[in-house]
Amino acid sequence: MKKLLLLLLPVCCLQLWAQELRNPIIPGFHPDPSVCRVGADYYLVNSSFEYFPGVPIFHSTDLVNWKQIGNVLNRESQLSLKDATGWQGIYAPTIRYNNGRYYMITTLVGDKGNFMVTATNPAGPWSDPVWLKQGGIDPSLYFEGQKCYMVSNPDNTITLCEIDAKTGRQLTESRSIWRGTGGRWPEGPHIYKKGGYFYLLISEGGTELAHSITIARSKNIYGPYEACPSNPILTHCSLKGQDSPIQGTGHGDLVEDASGHWWMVFLAYRNFNGSYHHLGRETFLAPVEWKADGWPVVNGGNIIALNEPPKKSRYVDFSKPLGPDMIYIQNPDSSTYWQHDGKMRLYGSVYEMHENKQPTFVGMRQESAKFVLDTKISAFDFTEGDEAGLCVYQMHEGYVQCCVSYSRGNSRFRLRLVLKGMQAFLVDRNFGGSLLENVWLRVKSDGVKYYFYYSINGQKYTLLDAVPCALLSTETVGGFTGVTMGIYAYNGNPKFQMGRSYADFDYLEYVEE
């Protein structure tokens, strides 16, 4: 009988069970995952905070292998991130599907609050925002028949109302339905229906060491809700999980596959070099079993094992349109970016990155602790204070720049390594002249330190200095994001706006080791 049942399982489920789960399934800064299934396809979204475009969306057919197919919020009319920091911007989106239409609901923290966008194709285009009345963060949707319910957490209580799915108009008064089990910051609510019960899944404890997932149920969507006697159903803030490199497990979403098996996607982070995490909160996966008493058990009650995905590489060819994984800090000023002749030309912003005002920066998320990132740069018409190069960025209060700059006082170019936010390192090399062409810059990491190099021939690299990864960790500089890396330019002479200096970058290559 067991063999017969296995034969009847869909191929995707067999593939999933045939291999050991790889976790994280989406590494690097990909927090607050939400997932939905449409037929044989799964779609997943993540928070994006201060970055543009916002809300990366992924596709999978097996819940293990994911490909980014776009970003939900890719137009300025959808997303304004003026002055947003690593504490603000787009929080915890939810994706749902109903009657041929996809819905994404989220919060723009620091601006107008909760909103919803829709699409008939998950790859886009998505509509402009429909702003919603009910406050709180981490909103979610639940559809039943012709009704659409919204749930969020104003005033630290899980709150429910009915809305018009087309207009967003609130149709019923907001009602408190559960306050959780007593953990701080009850948030991330999702509602499901199974076996005649409405299940309410939330996170508690804050997205730190005490993060956990709890669940309650009721015969009526408005409650009262009874808490699961085995709460929390997932946490590593426990005797079992305290020694795991995976910590901060929480903020989950459930999905049922085509064969009737259930899974949970959730966030967690990986500690390196002690109790520091710099890659951000990542997306993990675990199986869910529903017991005879109607309560779910995540991963058999065991802690989540670390089984990292295969190493990958990424070559950014600037002769082609940028891929969906390339991101900017806040809404980019399009006048400072120009792809031409197979290169990316950056005109420096008049604001440094610590000023947090649309810096000229384009990059990608760091997804592995061990990697090499390379680029080739040529600088033109630089004057005093101008600079361009590589930047490893956690937030505006903590980042490292490896750059070329010009010093008028001694009429020479300098190669500089600067750690902003805590302390500074400075390394000079005299290149001479007013033109600096063909300098290769490299950053490499072993998970403990970032090592910065330069080369004048692309073959022999000279080490400039090294910076501990812990100095760019969330524990050190704060924020809700993770390290991103890319190219940048800064205009140190804001009075020169016409024909100002610029830097050409030939490529950006990322290789995990």
DOTI-536320 format. One record per residue (C-alpha): residue in three letters; x, y, z; chain; residue number from 1. Coordinates in pm, 1 decimal. Layout:
% residues N
    aa         c1         c2         c3   ch     i
   ALA          X          Y          Z    A   NUM
...
***
This chain:
% residues 513
    aa         c1         c2         c3   ch     i
   MET        0.0        0.0        0.0    A     1
   LYS      283.9      240.8       89.4    A     2
   LYS      447.8      181.0     -248.5    A     3
   LEU      117.6      242.0     -424.8    A     4
   LEU       67.6      573.5     -245.7    A     5
   LEU      417.3      682.6     -337.9    A     6
   LEU      349.9      604.7     -701.6    A     7
   LEU       44.4      823.8     -691.8    A     8
   LEU      230.9     1123.4     -553.3    A     9
   PRO      305.8     1404.9     -798.3    A    10
   VAL      653.9     1412.3     -943.3    A    11
   CYS      734.8     1742.1     -769.6    A    12
   CYS      662.0     1595.0     -428.0    A    13
   LEU      872.0     1286.8     -499.8    A    14
   GLN     1161.1     1508.5     -601.0    A    15
   LEU     1124.9     1707.8     -280.0    A    16
   TRP     1124.6     1398.0      -60.0    A    17
   ALA     1400.5     1227.7     -258.8    A    18
   GLN     1654.9     1488.0     -158.2    A    19
   GLU     1752.4     1629.5      177.2    A    20
   LEU     1597.5     1971.9      219.4    A    21
   ARG     1839.0     2251.6      134.4    A    22
   ASN     1806.8     2537.8      377.9    A    23
   PRO     1796.4     2827.0      331.1    A    24
   ILE     1597.0     2782.2       11.5    A    25
   ILE     1641.2     3151.4      -77.3    A    26
   PRO     1964.0     3271.5       86.9    A    27
   GLY     2071.3     3622.2      174.6    A    28
   PHE     1850.8     3919.8      252.6    A    29
   HIS     1508.9     3764.7      172.6    A    30
   PRO     1299.0     3804.8      488.3    A    31
   ASP      929.1     3768.5      574.5    A    32
   PRO      838.7     3510.2      307.4    A    33
   SER      481.7     3457.8      192.2    A    34
   VAL      377.5     3186.7      -51.4    A    35
   CYS       78.1     3074.4     -253.9    A    36
   ARG       15.9     2782.0     -490.2    A    37
   VAL     -170.0     2804.3     -820.3    A    38
   GLY     -198.8     2459.2     -977.4    A    39
   ALA      152.9     2318.3    -1001.5    A    40
   ASP      317.7     2656.2     -951.9    A    41
   TYR      430.2     2828.6     -633.2    A    42
   TYR      493.4     3200.7     -595.4    A    43
   LEU      680.5     3360.2     -309.1    A    44
   VAL      745.3     3722.5     -207.1    A    45
   ASN      978.7     3888.1       44.5    A    46
   SER     1019.2     4219.4      222.2    A    47
   SER     1247.2     4474.6       58.2    A    48
   PHE     1255.6     4767.4      307.3    A    49
   GLU     1454.0     5064.3      166.2    A    50
   TYR     1542.8     4901.9     -167.5    A    51
   PHE     1396.8     4963.7     -511.9    A    52
   PRO     1243.3     4784.3     -692.3    A    53
   GLY     1039.4     4641.1     -407.5    A    54
   VAL      901.3     4299.4     -313.7    A    55
   PRO     1101.7     4040.0     -511.3    A    56
   ILE      878.8     3762.7     -645.2    A    57
   PHE      997.5     3406.5     -706.0    A    58
   HIS      856.0     3104.7     -889.6    A    59
   SER      901.4     2732.9     -816.6    A    60
   THR      743.6     2402.2     -907.9    A    61
   ASP      889.4     2204.0     -615.3    A    62
   LEU      923.6     2451.4     -323.7    A    63
   VAL     1300.0     2392.2     -320.1    A    64
   ASN     1434.4     2551.6     -637.8    A    65
   TRP     1330.1     2914.3     -684.6    A    66
   LYS     1385.3     3164.7     -964.4    A    67
   GLN     1320.2     3535.3     -931.4    A    68
   ILE     1075.1     3639.0    -1203.0    A    69
   GLY     1050.9     4006.0    -1118.2    A    70
   ASN      963.6     4261.2     -853.2    A    71
   VAL      606.5     4347.8     -763.2    A    72
   LEU      678.1     4717.7     -708.5    A    73
   ASN      894.0     4833.4     -998.5    A    74
   ARG      749.6     5177.9    -1075.8    A    75
   GLU      784.0     5497.8     -878.2    A    76
   SER      405.8     5538.9     -892.2    A    77
   GLN      384.8     5218.3     -685.4    A    78
   LEU      661.8     5285.9     -438.9    A    79
   SER      808.9     5606.8     -297.4    A    80
   LEU     1104.8     5546.8      -66.5    A    81
   LYS     1217.6     5902.2        4.0    A    82
   ASP     1457.1     5906.2      300.9    A    83
   ALA     1369.2     5543.6      388.9    A    84
   THR     1625.8     5366.2      606.7    A    85
   GLY     1698.2     5002.1      685.6    A    86
   TRP     1429.3     5033.2      953.9    A    87
   GLN     1162.4     5153.8      709.4    A    88
   GLY     1014.1     5095.9      364.5    A    89
   ILE      835.4     4776.7      261.3    A    90
   TYR      755.5     4536.9      544.8    A    91
   ALA      625.7     4178.3      530.0    A    92
   PRO      416.9     4132.0      213.7    A    93
   THR      154.4     3860.6      167.0    A    94
   ILE       74.4     3704.8     -171.4    A    95
   ARG     -259.4     3537.2     -240.3    A    96
   TYR     -454.1     3416.5     -545.4    A    97
   ASN     -829.3     3429.0     -596.4    A    98
   ASN    -1050.4     3391.1     -904.9    A    99
   GLY     -780.4     3449.7    -1164.6    A   100
   ARG     -612.1     3739.6     -986.9    A   101
   TYR     -300.8     3769.3     -769.8    A   102
   TYR     -301.6     3998.1     -468.4    A   103
   MET       -3.2     4140.1     -282.4    A   104
   ILE      -68.5     4332.7       38.9    A   105
   THR      201.7     4502.1      246.7    A   106
   THR      299.8     4802.6      458.6    A   107
   LEU      500.6     5107.3      355.2    A   108
   VAL      647.5     5203.0      692.1    A   109
   GLY      741.4     5567.2      725.4    A   110
   ASP      477.3     5676.5      473.7    A   111
   LYS      112.0     5592.1      402.3    A   112
   GLY       86.3     5251.4      568.9    A   113
   ASN      -98.5     4947.3      429.8    A   114
   PHE     -180.1     4898.9       62.5    A   115
   MET     -266.0     4632.4     -192.4    A   116
   VAL     -175.1     4575.1     -558.0    A   117
   THR     -309.7     4315.2     -802.2    A   118
   ALA     -209.2     4138.8    -1124.1    A   119
   THR     -329.7     3866.8    -1358.1    A   120
   ASN       29.4     3753.9    -1419.0    A   121
   PRO      256.6     3715.5    -1113.9    A   122
   ALA      552.6     3836.5    -1321.4    A   123
   GLY      362.1     4163.3    -1369.2    A   124
   PRO      264.8     4423.7    -1442.6    A   125
   TRP      105.9     4489.6    -1104.9    A   126
   SER     -142.7     4767.3    -1043.1    A   127
   ASP      -79.5     5093.6     -863.1    A   128
   PRO     -149.7     5081.5     -488.2    A   129
   VAL     -494.0     5071.1     -330.5    A   130
   TRP     -448.6     5225.5       13.9    A   131
   LEU     -622.7     5062.0      308.6    A   132
   LYS     -778.3     5201.5      625.4    A   133
   GLN     -682.9     4939.6      883.2    A   134
   GLY     -339.6     5006.3     1031.2    A   135
   GLY      -71.7     4793.4     1187.4    A   136
   ILE      196.2     4608.6      994.4    A   137
   ASP      225.7     4271.1      818.0    A   138
   PRO     -124.4     4270.1      662.3    A   139
   SER     -263.9     3953.2      508.1    A   140
   LEU     -571.1     3853.8      307.3    A   141
   TYR     -810.2     3562.3      339.0    A   142
   PHE    -1074.5     3488.9       73.4    A   143
   GLU    -1390.7     3287.5      132.0    A   144
   GLY    -1667.2     3288.2     -126.1    A   145
   GLN    -1734.0     3646.9     -226.2    A   146
   LYS    -1576.0     3786.0       89.2    A   147
   CYS    -1225.3     3921.6      136.4    A   148
   TYR    -1086.3     3961.9      487.6    A   149
   MET     -786.0     4167.7      593.0    A   150
   VAL     -586.8     4094.7      906.5    A   151
   SER     -303.4     4303.1     1057.8    A   152
   ASN     -174.6     4405.8     1402.3    A   153
   PRO     -258.0     4763.0     1507.1    A   154
   ASP     -191.8     4831.3     1875.9    A   155
   ASN      -16.2     4493.5     1920.2    A   156
   THR     -334.0     4294.8     1869.8    A   157
   ILE     -427.5     4080.3     1572.8    A   158
   THR     -717.3     4262.7     1409.2    A   159
   LEU     -965.0     4156.5     1139.2    A   160
   CYS    -1199.7     4336.6      903.5    A   161
   GLU    -1375.5     4271.5      573.3    A   162
   ILE    -1274.3     4478.6      270.8    A   163
   ASP    -1381.1     4519.8      -90.1    A   164
   ALA    -1116.3     4327.6     -288.1    A   165
   LYS    -1148.1     4565.4     -585.6    A   166
   THR    -1152.8     4904.8     -417.8    A   167
   GLY     -994.8     4828.2      -80.5    A   168
   ARG    -1283.5     4997.4       96.2    A   169
   GLN    -1330.1     4868.3      449.7    A   170
   LEU    -1672.5     4707.0      484.4    A   171
   THR    -1679.2     4616.8      855.9    A   172
   GLU    -1533.6     4760.9     1172.4    A   173
   SER    -1190.7     4635.7     1275.5    A   174
   ARG    -1216.4     4373.4     1548.8    A   175
   SER     -946.1     4234.9     1776.1    A   176
   ILE     -936.9     3855.7     1742.1    A   177
   TRP     -620.1     3740.9     1927.1    A   178
   ARG     -331.4     3884.9     2124.4    A   179
   GLY     -103.6     3582.8     2093.6    A   180
   THR       41.6     3384.7     2381.3    A   181
   GLY      207.9     3675.1     2559.6    A   182
   GLY      519.0     3722.4     2347.7    A   183
   ARG      605.5     4075.9     2247.1    A   184
   TRP      509.6     4213.9     1908.0    A   185
   PRO      242.3     3968.1     1787.3    A   186
   GLU      263.6     4014.1     1411.3    A   187
   GLY      276.2     3842.6     1072.4    A   188
   PRO      -82.2     3707.3     1088.5    A   189
   HIS     -219.7     3463.6      828.8    A   190
   ILE     -558.2     3291.1      824.6    A   191
   TYR     -628.0     2945.9      675.5    A   192
   LYS     -925.6     2712.0      687.1    A   193
   LYS     -891.7     2338.5      743.5    A   194
   GLY    -1125.2     2075.6      885.0    A   195
   GLY    -1394.2     2326.1      976.9    A   196
   TYR    -1155.5     2548.6     1174.2    A   197
   PHE    -1009.8     2887.3     1095.9    A   198
   TYR     -641.0     2876.8     1187.1    A   199
   LEU     -455.6     3196.9     1275.8    A   200
   LEU      -78.0     3175.3     1240.3    A   201
   ILE      132.1     3458.1     1384.8    A   202
   SER      484.9     3542.8     1499.2    A   203
   GLU      584.3     3661.4     1844.0    A   204
   GLY      895.4     3767.1     2030.9    A   205
   GLY     1036.9     4009.6     1774.8    A   206
   THR     1252.0     3918.1     1476.9    A   207
   GLU     1554.1     3839.8     1695.1    A   208
   LEU     1665.1     3549.6     1916.2    A   209
   ALA     1321.6     3514.7     2078.7    A   210
   HIS     1137.5     3494.6     1745.9    A   211
   SER      875.6     3219.7     1733.0    A   212
   ILE      565.9     3105.1     1546.9    A   213
   THR      240.9     3037.7     1729.8    A   214
   ILE     -103.8     2928.9     1612.9    A   215
   ALA     -465.1     2940.6     1731.0    A   216
   ARG     -798.6     2825.3     1588.9    A   217
   SER    -1170.6     2899.0     1598.2    A   218
   LYS    -1493.4     2778.0     1436.1    A   219
   ASN    -1574.7     3143.6     1366.6    A   220
   ILE    -1335.6     3369.1     1176.6    A   221
   TYR    -1395.4     3645.1     1432.8    A   222
   GLY    -1316.8     3412.6     1723.0    A   223
   PRO    -1282.5     3341.1     2002.7    A   224
   TYR     -951.3     3170.5     1919.0    A   225
   GLU     -797.4     2895.4     2129.2    A   226
   ALA     -419.5     2867.7     2136.5    A   227
   CYS     -241.7     2547.7     2037.5    A   228
   PRO     -128.7     2367.0     2357.0    A   229
   SER      210.9     2304.5     2196.1    A   230
   ASN      289.5     2669.6     2116.2    A   231
   PRO      529.2     2784.6     1992.6    A   232
   ILE      515.6     2545.1     1699.8    A   233
   LEU      852.0     2673.1     1572.7    A   234
   THR     1136.5     2849.0     1754.0    A   235
   HIS     1509.9     2808.4     1803.7    A   236
   CYS     1496.1     3009.9     2126.6    A   237
   SER     1494.8     2683.3     2315.0    A   238
   LEU     1718.5     2420.6     2471.0    A   239
   LYS     1707.3     2224.5     2143.8    A   240
   GLY     1790.1     2518.9     1922.5    A   241
   GLN     2027.9     2727.1     2130.1    A   242
   ASP     2345.1     2585.3     1973.8    A   243
   SER     2224.1     2595.9     1614.7    A   244
   PRO     2385.4     2840.7     1369.2    A   245
   ILE     2028.6     2910.2     1254.9    A   246
   GLN     1851.2     3155.3     1483.8    A   247
   GLY     1557.4     3396.8     1480.8    A   248
   THR     1314.6     3145.5     1326.3    A   249
   GLY      973.6     3301.4     1272.6    A   250
   HIS      733.7     3485.2     1044.0    A   251
   GLY      595.4     3185.0      856.6    A   252
   ASP      333.1     3111.6      593.2    A   253
   LEU      168.9     2776.3      519.2    A   254
   VAL       99.1     2619.5      181.7    A   255
   GLU      -59.4     2288.9       79.1    A   256
   ASP       95.2     2110.1     -216.6    A   257
   ALA      -98.8     1929.2     -488.7    A   258
   SER      -74.5     1597.1     -304.1    A   259
   GLY     -222.9     1735.2       17.4    A   260
   HIS      104.1     1770.6      207.4    A   261
   TRP      166.8     2093.6      395.1    A   262
   TRP      480.4     2306.7      416.3    A   263
   MET      590.0     2620.2      593.7    A   264
   VAL      815.7     2892.6      459.3    A   265
   PHE      965.1     3114.4      727.2    A   266
   LEU     1256.9     3342.6      799.5    A   267
   ALA     1568.6     3280.5     1002.7    A   268
   TYR     1925.8     3404.0     1002.0    A   269
   ARG     2264.1     3235.1     1012.8    A   270
   ASN     2518.8     3335.0     1277.0    A   271
   PHE     2884.5     3373.6     1182.3    A   272
   ASN     3190.9     3438.5     1396.3    A   273
   GLY     2994.7     3417.9     1719.6    A   274
   SER     2653.3     3574.0     1761.0    A   275
   TYR     2661.4     3802.9     1457.3    A   276
   HIS     2459.3     3789.1     1138.5    A   277
   HIS     2529.2     4010.1      839.6    A   278
   LEU     2358.4     3830.8      549.5    A   279
   GLY     2017.1     3929.6      680.3    A   280
   ARG     1711.3     3716.7      743.0    A   281
   GLU     1671.4     3440.6      483.9    A   282
   THR     1391.3     3215.0      358.3    A   283
   PHE     1372.4     2858.2      493.2    A   284
   LEU     1135.7     2563.9      436.0    A   285
   ALA     1003.5     2287.4      663.6    A   286
   PRO      738.7     2012.8      632.8    A   287
   VAL      420.4     2039.0      838.8    A   288
   GLU      214.9     1746.3      967.8    A   289
   TRP     -140.3     1782.5     1099.3    A   290
   LYS     -198.1     1557.1     1397.7    A   291
   ALA     -520.9     1377.9     1485.8    A   292
   ASP     -611.4     1652.5     1731.7    A   293
   GLY     -609.1     1905.0     1446.3    A   294
   TRP     -290.7     2090.3     1543.5    A   295
   PRO       14.5     2123.1     1316.5    A   296
   VAL      367.3     2003.7     1396.1    A   297
   VAL      654.8     2172.4     1210.1    A   298
   ASN      953.2     1964.6     1098.8    A   299
   GLY      851.7     1676.5     1325.1    A   300
   GLY      915.1     1895.3     1627.9    A   301
   ASN     1287.4     1906.7     1547.8    A   302
   ILE     1510.2     2207.7     1495.8    A   303
   ILE     1587.3     2323.4     1142.2    A   304
   ALA     1909.0     2179.1     1001.1    A   305
   LEU     2148.9     2387.8      794.7    A   306
   ASN     2209.3     2238.0      451.3    A   307
   GLU     2327.7     2517.9      230.3    A   308
   PRO     2230.4     2534.3     -138.8    A   309
   PRO     2486.6     2480.9     -416.2    A   310
   LYS     2729.6     2763.6     -480.8    A   311
   LYS     2642.1     2993.7     -765.9    A   312
   SER     2789.8     3273.6     -969.5    A   313
   ARG     2644.6     3586.2    -1125.0    A   314
   TYR     2797.5     3788.8    -1409.5    A   315
   VAL     2634.6     4125.5    -1467.2    A   316
   ASP     2685.8     4217.1    -1831.7    A   317
   PHE     2610.3     4586.6    -1865.4    A   318
   SER     2541.7     4548.5    -2237.1    A   319
   LYS     2210.7     4389.0    -2134.4    A   320
   PRO     1917.5     4511.2    -1923.9    A   321
   LEU     1973.0     4461.0    -1552.6    A   322
   GLY     1819.0     4148.8    -1402.3    A   323
   PRO     1542.3     4162.1    -1139.7    A   324
   ASP     1791.2     4087.3     -861.1    A   325
   MET     1973.8     4418.3     -912.8    A   326
   ILE     1861.4     4684.7     -666.4    A   327
   TYR     1902.2     5049.3     -573.5    A   328
   ILE     1894.9     5222.6     -235.2    A   329
   GLN     1565.1     5413.7     -240.1    A   330
   ASN     1421.2     5528.6     -574.4    A   331
   PRO     1710.1     5578.4     -817.0    A   332
   ASP     1781.3     5911.0     -983.1    A   333
   SER     1779.8     5790.0    -1344.5    A   334
   SER     2002.9     6078.7    -1456.7    A   335
   THR     2298.5     5925.9    -1269.7    A   336
   TYR     2290.3     5584.1    -1443.9    A   337
   TRP     2365.4     5522.9    -1812.4    A   338
   GLN     2431.1     5189.4    -1980.2    A   339
   HIS     2629.0     5243.8    -2299.4    A   340
   ASP     2887.1     5057.8    -2507.2    A   341
   GLY     2857.4     4756.6    -2281.1    A   342
   LYS     2940.0     4955.0    -1966.7    A   343
   MET     2756.2     5113.2    -1676.3    A   344
   ARG     2836.1     5482.6    -1644.7    A   345
   LEU     2770.5     5628.2    -1301.8    A   346
   TYR     2750.3     5999.4    -1239.2    A   347
   GLY     2812.1     6066.1     -873.8    A   348
   SER     2531.6     6170.3     -646.4    A   349
   VAL     2597.8     6490.6     -451.9    A   350
   TYR     2501.7     6299.5     -138.5    A   351
   GLU     2722.2     6047.4       34.3    A   352
   MET     2563.3     5718.4      127.6    A   353
   HIS     2543.6     5802.4      496.7    A   354
   GLU     2322.3     6101.8      408.4    A   355
   ASN     2059.0     5855.9      287.4    A   356
   LYS     1930.7     6058.6       -9.2    A   357
   GLN     1918.1     5850.2     -326.8    A   358
   PRO     2288.0     5764.9     -348.0    A   359
   THR     2424.0     5649.1     -681.8    A   360
   PHE     2449.3     5278.1     -609.1    A   361
   VAL     2335.9     4963.0     -786.6    A   362
   GLY     2406.6     4616.2     -655.7    A   363
   MET     2288.1     4277.2     -539.9    A   364
   ARG     2225.0     4087.9     -218.4    A   365
   GLN     2510.5     3893.0      -60.2    A   366
   GLU     2380.2     3535.7      -47.1    A   367
   SER     2681.5     3335.9       71.0    A   368
   ALA     2932.9     3397.2      348.2    A   369
   LYS     3220.5     3309.9      114.3    A   370
   PHE     3241.2     3487.7     -220.1    A   371
   VAL     3446.8     3704.4     -455.7    A   372
   LEU     3306.2     4020.2     -615.9    A   373
   ASP     3498.8     4187.2     -900.9    A   374
   THR     3463.9     4491.8    -1119.0    A   375
   LYS     3675.3     4702.3    -1354.6    A   376
   ILE     3656.9     5081.0    -1333.5    A   377
   SER     3773.5     5384.1    -1530.0    A   378
   ALA     3731.8     5734.3    -1385.7    A   379
   PHE     3697.6     6050.1    -1594.8    A   380
   ASP     3717.9     6424.1    -1516.8    A   381
   PHE     3746.4     6364.6    -1143.4    A   382
   THR     3802.6     6667.9     -922.6    A   383
   GLU     3866.7     6709.9     -552.3    A   384
   GLY     3646.5     6479.0     -343.6    A   385
   ASP     3502.9     6270.2     -627.7    A   386
   GLU     3510.5     5894.8     -581.0    A   387
   ALA     3373.2     5570.7     -726.4    A   388
   GLY     3418.7     5201.1     -671.2    A   389
   LEU     3278.3     4903.2     -480.5    A   390
   CYS     3055.9     4931.4     -176.0    A   391
   VAL     2959.8     4664.8       79.1    A   392
   TYR     2648.7     4805.9      245.0    A   393
   GLN     2444.1     4704.3      549.0    A   394
   MET     2270.2     5038.1      603.4    A   395
   HIS     2352.6     5407.1      587.8    A   396
   GLU     2517.5     5393.2      929.6    A   397
   GLY     2750.8     5108.4      838.4    A   398
   TYR     2920.0     5026.1      506.6    A   399
   VAL     3262.8     4985.6      346.7    A   400
   GLN     3379.3     5154.3       27.6    A   401
   CYS     3678.7     5049.6     -179.8    A   402
   CYS     3720.5     5332.4     -427.6    A   403
   VAL     3934.7     5553.2     -646.4    A   404
   SER     3929.5     5924.4     -569.0    A   405
   TYR     4115.8     6240.6     -665.7    A   406
   SER     4309.8     6471.6     -438.5    A   407
   ARG     4377.2     6816.6     -582.9    A   408
   GLY     4633.3     6903.1     -317.0    A   409
   ASN     4893.6     6666.3     -453.7    A   410
   SER     4740.9     6628.7     -802.2    A   411
   ARG     4706.2     6256.2     -782.6    A   412
   PHE     4451.5     5980.2     -773.3    A   413
   ARG     4420.3     5782.9     -454.8    A   414
   LEU     4298.1     5433.6     -394.0    A   415
   ARG     4099.7     5444.1      -70.6    A   416
   LEU     3936.6     5196.6      162.9    A   417
   VAL     3689.5     5361.7      397.4    A   418
   LEU     3465.7     5205.7      660.7    A   419
   LYS     3180.9     5448.5      725.5    A   420
   GLY     2985.7     5463.0     1047.3    A   421
   MET     3245.8     5329.9     1291.2    A   422
   GLN     3604.3     5406.0     1184.6    A   423
   ALA     3804.5     5470.9      868.8    A   424
   PHE     4098.7     5307.2      692.9    A   425
   LEU     4288.8     5497.8      425.4    A   426
   VAL     4533.7     5352.3      174.8    A   427
   ASP     4693.8     5576.9      -88.1    A   428
   ARG     4852.5     5494.5     -418.7    A   429
   ASN     4973.5     5755.4     -664.9    A   430
   PHE     4831.5     5695.5    -1011.4    A   431
   GLY     4896.2     6049.7    -1137.9    A   432
   GLY     4725.0     6257.7    -1404.2    A   433
   SER     4359.2     6358.5    -1439.7    A   434
   LEU     4247.2     6031.2    -1593.8    A   435
   LEU     4236.5     5692.0    -1428.5    A   436
   GLU     4160.8     5400.8    -1655.9    A   437
   ASN     4148.2     5026.3    -1609.8    A   438
   VAL     4170.2     4960.3    -1238.7    A   439
   TRP     4030.6     4632.9    -1110.9    A   440
   LEU     3868.3     4626.4     -766.8    A   441
   ARG     3785.5     4315.4     -568.1    A   442
   VAL     3617.8     4226.8     -241.1    A   443
   LYS     3645.0     3875.0     -103.2    A   444
   SER     3504.8     3721.0      213.4    A   445
   ASP     3561.6     3404.8      414.2    A   446
   GLY     3261.6     3474.0      639.2    A   447
   VAL     3482.3     3628.1      908.5    A   448
   LYS     3632.8     3925.6      724.1    A   449
   TYR     3591.1     4122.0      403.7    A   450
   TYR     3921.6     4155.3      214.4    A   451
   PHE     3965.6     4442.0      -32.0    A   452
   TYR     4205.4     4430.3     -327.4    A   453
   TYR     4305.0     4627.9     -634.6    A   454
   SER     4492.4     4548.0     -954.3    A   455
   ILE     4631.7     4753.3    -1240.5    A   456
   ASN     4644.2     4463.6    -1485.5    A   457
   GLY     4353.8     4238.8    -1381.2    A   458
   GLN     4588.0     3954.2    -1290.6    A   459
   LYS     4799.6     4041.9     -987.7    A   460
   TYR     4591.7     4175.4     -698.0    A   461
   THR     4725.5     4371.3     -400.9    A   462
   LEU     4550.5     4352.8      -64.5    A   463
   LEU     4449.1     4691.2       73.4    A   464
   ASP     4303.5     4588.5      407.8    A   465
   ALA     4043.6     4366.4      575.5    A   466
   VAL     3730.9     4452.1      773.0    A   467
   PRO     3553.0     4213.9     1016.2    A   468
   CYS     3210.9     4104.4      890.3    A   469
   ALA     3078.1     4162.0     1242.2    A   470
   LEU     3121.6     4537.4     1191.2    A   471
   LEU     2855.8     4516.4      918.3    A   472
   SER     2622.6     4289.8     1112.6    A   473
   THR     2271.4     4371.1     1224.8    A   474
   GLU     2390.3     4344.9     1584.0    A   475
   THR     2642.9     4624.7     1522.2    A   476
   VAL     2469.5     4871.7     1289.8    A   477
   GLY     2102.7     4776.4     1325.9    A   478
   GLY     1829.5     4769.1     1064.1    A   479
   PHE     1615.0     4488.4      926.8    A   480
   THR     1805.6     4419.2      605.5    A   481
   GLY     2125.1     4234.6      511.4    A   482
   VAL     2444.9     4309.8      323.3    A   483
   THR     2412.3     4424.6      -34.4    A   484
   MET     2712.8     4484.2     -260.8    A   485
   GLY     2762.2     4683.0     -574.4    A   486
   ILE     2911.8     4981.6     -752.9    A   487
   TYR     2871.2     5344.0     -655.8    A   488
   ALA     2984.6     5698.5     -737.3    A   489
   TYR     2995.2     6019.6     -535.2    A   490
   ASN     3031.4     6375.8     -660.1    A   491
   GLY     3236.5     6567.3     -406.0    A   492
   ASN     3188.0     6896.8     -593.0    A   493
   PRO     2811.7     6961.0     -609.1    A   494
   LYS     2869.0     7295.5     -783.2    A   495
   PHE     2982.9     7103.7    -1093.7    A   496
   GLN     2647.5     6978.3    -1220.9    A   497
   MET     2703.9     7016.8    -1596.4    A   498
   GLY     2955.0     6778.0    -1751.3    A   499
   ARG     3050.8     6652.3    -1407.6    A   500
   SER     3282.6     6361.3    -1338.6    A   501
   TYR     3180.3     6002.8    -1399.6    A   502
   ALA     3302.6     5645.3    -1377.6    A   503
   ASP     3257.9     5360.9    -1625.6    A   504
   PHE     3224.5     5005.5    -1494.8    A   505
   ASP     3284.4     4717.7    -1736.1    A   506
   TYR     3105.4     4442.6    -1542.2    A   507
   LEU     3017.6     4310.0    -1199.9    A   508
   GLU     3098.9     3946.3    -1124.1    A   509
   TYR     2991.4     3756.5     -811.9    A   510
   VAL     3125.4     3404.5     -744.5    A   511
   GLU     3048.5     3202.2     -432.3    A   512
   GLU     3322.1     2986.3     -286.6    A   513
***
